[in-house]
Amino acid sequence: MNAPNTGNSRDIVAVLPCGAVLAARACVPRRIAAPRRAALAVVAAAIAALLPLTAAAARPVAPAEGAALATWLEAHHLTYGIAAYWDASDVTYDSDNRVQVRAVISDGKRFSPYYWETKAPWYSAAQHDATFAIADIPPTVDVKSTVADFERYFGQPAETYRVGAQVVLVYRKNLLTLLAFPSLPRS
């Protein structure tokens, strides 16, 4: 398991509630007998909680992770493609669904739909034409969505662009027709 990345809100989000629980356990009223000590403990806890929050509030707002890539894709009329889970969800959300990127996963040999929090029709080649893939530049969390992985499975792209920390591979074919569709477990 990797250590949390403090620059990533998905990784650090648990710190505040866990810290509150630990602070409450350390400052329970029965351990603080004198009212003056209790008031001092409450003030100290409030300051300890508010200092990091005020420091964070004073920082400039960072752009959404997929916003620049979503804007670039939309400007280049690339509106339906595939990528690893985080890239797919970030770009789709940040573009307000104007650019739809569907999550795929690789076992090292082939790419398949990523069936968690998705809908089967998203991967229908009859309904959609996925003409690009978003590859990560190592090191990343998902090491099976690199340029080499996409090229090995889908072939050479017609065009390749570096956009921020990702590479956009543009194809002249519908990538959905080449996905492997493993049988889903029956529930």
C-alpha positions as CSV (number, residue, x, y, z in Angstrom):
1,M,0.0,0.0,0.0
2,N,1.3,3.5,-0.9
3,A,1.5,6.3,1.6
4,P,-1.1,9.1,1.1
5,N,-0.2,11.9,-1.2
6,T,-0.8,15.1,0.8
7,G,-1.3,17.0,-2.4
8,N,-4.2,14.8,-3.4
9,S,-7.6,15.5,-1.8
10,R,-8.7,11.9,-2.3
11,D,-5.8,10.7,-0.2
12,I,-5.8,13.3,2.6
13,V,-9.6,13.5,3.1
14,A,-9.6,11.1,6.0
15,V,-7.1,13.0,8.1
16,L,-9.6,15.6,9.5
17,P,-12.2,13.1,10.9
18,C,-9.5,10.8,12.2
19,G,-7.8,13.7,13.9
20,A,-11.1,14.8,15.4
21,V,-11.6,11.3,16.9
22,L,-8.1,11.2,18.3
23,A,-8.4,14.7,19.8
24,A,-11.7,13.7,21.4
25,R,-10.2,10.6,22.9
26,A,-7.3,12.6,24.3
27,C,-9.5,15.4,25.7
28,V,-12.5,13.7,27.2
29,P,-14.0,15.7,30.1
30,R,-13.4,13.1,32.8
31,R,-9.6,13.5,32.3
32,I,-9.8,17.3,32.7
33,A,-11.0,17.9,36.2
34,A,-10.5,21.7,36.5
35,P,-12.8,24.0,34.5
36,R,-9.9,26.2,33.6
37,R,-7.9,23.3,32.2
38,A,-11.0,22.2,30.2
39,A,-11.4,25.6,28.7
40,L,-7.7,25.7,27.8
41,A,-7.9,22.3,26.2
42,V,-10.9,23.3,24.1
43,V,-9.1,26.5,23.0
44,A,-5.9,24.6,22.1
45,A,-7.9,22.0,20.1
46,A,-9.8,24.7,18.3
47,I,-6.6,26.5,17.4
48,A,-4.9,23.3,16.3
49,A,-7.9,22.5,14.1
50,L,-8.3,26.0,12.6
51,L,-4.7,26.8,11.8
52,P,-4.3,24.2,9.0
53,L,-7.8,25.1,7.7
54,T,-7.0,28.8,7.5
55,A,-3.6,28.1,5.8
56,A,-5.4,25.9,3.3
57,A,-8.1,28.5,2.7
58,A,-5.5,31.2,2.0
59,R,-3.9,29.1,-0.8
60,P,-5.0,29.8,-4.3
61,V,-7.5,27.3,-5.7
62,A,-5.8,24.7,-7.8
63,P,-7.5,23.9,-11.1
64,A,-9.3,20.6,-11.3
65,E,-7.0,17.7,-12.2
66,G,-8.6,17.0,-15.5
67,A,-9.7,20.5,-16.5
68,A,-6.8,21.4,-18.8
69,L,-6.9,18.1,-20.5
70,A,-10.7,18.3,-20.9
71,T,-10.4,21.8,-22.4
72,W,-7.7,20.6,-24.8
73,L,-9.7,17.5,-25.9
74,E,-12.8,19.6,-26.5
75,A,-10.9,22.2,-28.5
76,H,-9.6,19.4,-30.7
77,H,-13.0,17.9,-31.2
78,L,-12.1,14.7,-29.4
79,T,-15.2,13.9,-27.4
80,Y,-15.3,10.1,-26.8
81,G,-12.3,8.1,-25.7
82,I,-10.8,5.7,-23.2
83,A,-8.4,5.9,-20.3
84,A,-7.5,4.5,-16.9
85,Y,-10.1,5.0,-14.2
86,W,-8.9,8.3,-12.6
87,D,-8.2,10.0,-16.0
88,A,-11.5,8.9,-17.4
89,S,-13.6,10.2,-14.4
90,D,-11.6,13.4,-14.0
91,V,-11.9,14.5,-17.6
92,T,-15.5,13.5,-18.0
93,Y,-16.5,15.3,-14.8
94,D,-14.3,18.4,-15.5
95,S,-15.8,18.8,-19.0
96,D,-19.3,18.6,-17.6
97,N,-19.8,15.4,-19.8
98,R,-19.0,17.2,-23.0
99,V,-15.9,15.0,-23.3
100,Q,-16.7,11.5,-22.4
101,V,-13.8,9.2,-21.4
102,R,-14.6,5.7,-20.4
103,A,-12.5,3.7,-18.0
104,V,-10.6,0.7,-19.1
105,I,-8.3,-1.6,-17.3
106,S,-5.4,-3.7,-18.6
107,D,-4.2,-7.1,-17.4
108,G,-0.9,-6.5,-19.3
109,K,-2.1,-8.3,-22.4
110,R,-5.4,-6.7,-23.3
111,F,-7.7,-3.8,-22.4
112,S,-11.2,-4.4,-21.0
113,P,-14.0,-2.2,-19.8
114,Y,-13.6,-1.2,-16.2
115,Y,-17.0,-2.3,-14.8
116,W,-16.9,-0.4,-11.5
117,E,-19.3,2.6,-11.5
118,T,-19.9,2.3,-15.2
119,K,-22.7,1.4,-17.6
120,A,-22.4,-1.3,-20.2
121,P,-23.8,0.9,-23.1
122,W,-20.8,3.2,-22.6
123,Y,-18.7,0.5,-24.2
124,S,-21.0,-0.2,-27.2
125,A,-19.2,0.3,-30.5
126,A,-22.6,0.6,-32.2
127,Q,-23.5,3.6,-30.0
128,H,-20.1,5.3,-29.6
129,D,-16.9,6.0,-31.5
130,A,-14.0,6.1,-29.1
131,T,-11.1,7.6,-31.2
132,F,-8.6,8.5,-28.5
133,A,-6.8,7.0,-25.5
134,I,-5.3,8.9,-22.6
135,A,-2.0,7.4,-21.4
136,D,-0.2,8.2,-18.2
137,I,3.4,9.1,-18.1
138,P,5.2,6.9,-15.5
139,P,5.5,6.9,-12.6
140,T,1.7,6.8,-12.0
141,V,-0.7,4.8,-9.9
142,D,-1.9,2.8,-12.8
143,V,1.2,1.5,-14.6
144,K,-0.8,-0.4,-17.2
145,S,-2.0,2.6,-19.0
146,T,1.2,3.9,-20.6
147,V,1.8,4.9,-24.2
148,A,3.6,1.6,-24.8
149,D,0.6,-0.4,-23.3
150,F,-1.9,1.3,-25.5
151,E,0.3,1.0,-28.6
152,R,1.0,-2.7,-28.0
153,Y,-2.7,-3.5,-27.8
154,F,-4.4,-0.9,-30.2
155,G,-1.4,-0.3,-32.6
156,Q,0.3,2.9,-33.6
157,P,-1.9,6.0,-33.2
158,A,-2.4,8.4,-36.1
159,E,-1.4,11.3,-33.9
160,T,0.2,11.7,-30.4
161,Y,0.0,14.8,-28.2
162,R,1.6,15.5,-24.8
163,V,-0.9,17.4,-22.7
164,G,0.3,18.1,-19.1
165,A,1.1,14.8,-17.4
166,Q,-0.7,12.7,-20.0
167,V,-0.3,11.7,-23.6
168,V,-3.3,11.7,-25.9
169,L,-3.2,9.0,-28.6
170,V,-5.6,9.7,-31.5
171,Y,-6.7,6.7,-33.6
172,R,-8.6,6.5,-36.9
173,K,-10.6,3.6,-35.6
174,N,-13.2,2.9,-32.9
175,L,-11.2,1.6,-30.0
176,L,-14.3,0.1,-28.5
177,T,-14.3,-2.6,-31.2
178,L,-11.0,-3.8,-29.9
179,L,-11.8,-4.1,-26.2
180,A,-11.8,-7.5,-24.6
181,F,-15.2,-8.2,-22.9
182,P,-14.6,-10.8,-20.2
183,S,-17.6,-12.5,-18.9
184,L,-19.0,-10.9,-15.8
185,P,-19.5,-12.8,-12.6
186,R,-23.1,-13.7,-12.0
187,S,-24.6,-12.5,-8.7
